């Protein structure tokens, strides 16, 4: 699916290109490490936030808001609310290595990418669930993936992850002129479009 592949592209192509130092000849990216990524994608990662949150974030909120706002703005608003939803978890020591501000940037970029894939799939919530799960599962594979590669100390890896998603999300927004693959068809009767439940941590 396009959606999960976009998440993996941000984590394992764009981010490594940003954090690896020296010329590409000295980059050692271990693609074989990624063969195990599907296990955590479909275990507790899937049964936690992805499975139960995405009917709300993408299935309801993104779908509803982009009926009245440009989809890219709707995606940023959803991303901001998504980040705020997780703020109490920062009280749990070690929950995230990112600061609240950097976490917000990550959620904004990820929300743009997810909105594009969600719309591209005709608002299939399953795509959003799999993207969410892929996002949660990916960070643990970065160390093994970049093993032996010289990396930059600054800026932080968390900030570069945010830049990666914001970059891809920005490219998708510009390429689609802000519509993020969404095409709204007004109701023939002129009635309210209503809720689309067929299309209905982090």
ABEGO torsion letter per residue (X at the ends): XAAAAAAAAAAAAAAAAAABBEBAAABBBBAAAAAAAAAAAABAAAABAAAAAAAAAAAAAAAAAAAABBAAAAAAAAAAAAAAAAAAAAABBGABABBAAAAAAAAAAAAAAAAAAAAAAGGBAAAAAAAAAAAAAAAAAAAAAABGBBBBAOBBAAAAAAAAAAAAAAAAAAAAGGAGGBBBBBBAAGBBAEBBAAAXXX
